[in-house]
Amino acid sequence: MQILPLLFVSLISVFSSLSLVSAHGYLAQLIINGKAYPGNVPGATPTSSVIRQVSDISPVKGATNPDLNCGLSAQFAADVADANPGDAFQFDWRGGDDQNWPHNTGPMLTYMTSCGSSSCTTYNSSTSKWFKIQQVARISSGGPWAQEAVMEGFPANVTLPSKLAPGNYLIRHEILGLQGAVSVGGAEFYPACSQLKVGGSQTGGPTDDELVLLPGAYSDTDPGIYDPNVYDPSASYTFPGPPVAAFAGGDASGTSVSGDASASVSAAGSSSTGATGTGSSSSSSSPSNAQSVCKLQRKTTSLTSDDNSDSSLFITNSKTRTHKRRHTILSGLFRDLALVYRGS
Ligand SMILES: [Cu+2]
């Protein structure tokens, strides 16, 4: 008879700590072709990094907020990561206090901008023109958002466009937290900028009409930012901002749940083995787009030694994080709690 109140009390404390500590988050690490570039904890004394440090794990609020550019009070970073066209990028987002990323509702979008002829280490991107190279929403009509995999502890996968011309670039990976998007102004923006030097001898780049300012490309009333149907799994989703640049694979529809990048992901639950669809492109003609998504699958067969055993979603090719699997029973709980707290 004593155990129930105790359990209740501990649940309450889990709830409150979650709402305070890990309701938001930041880009903790960028991994390029398996090589990890750690970021700095928001607000901590910075060490050398390629990721521009932000001041807080809180989201950017408001589509015209200047911090939409690279995150809250983003600072120049000291380092630059070498990369090449076609490289596999993994964006490893975490909640505060090194918890898992707390949200599972809303798209993820990736932009780039040129820093010009000099290194990005001191490049002010506030008036820079950005182009979109990738975006992903729900992994299939009626399926979960790709962001759910990030909540499960996996990085978001993006492929650098295979035709990208060499040069100095910022790459801006953005998670949109739409858990509050049923109200105007409820969207949470989480942009993160990393500094690159891209090699190779390709010649691809955006056209002028594919370039946007950030802020500038979004409005608080855009259908993909203020979205009364965000919790309707069958509702179509309209990505905010420009289409994916044509040289990066383009964006056939730009508005459907399975537009561009997500078209290459197998439908959740469509495979009984969890083994098909990975890395295969069904409807995208672009190699970069074909790989530029979280490769989500719903595992429907029995789980074995993997301690991710309570988790219904996983990514087969992204097991680079060593600490991501310490949540076994907890991840289901976290997911449920985050759903309860999705308004936060
Ligand atoms: Cu949050």
Residues whose N, C-alpha, C, O or C-beta is under 5 A from the ligand:
A	BS01	CU	A23 H24 S344
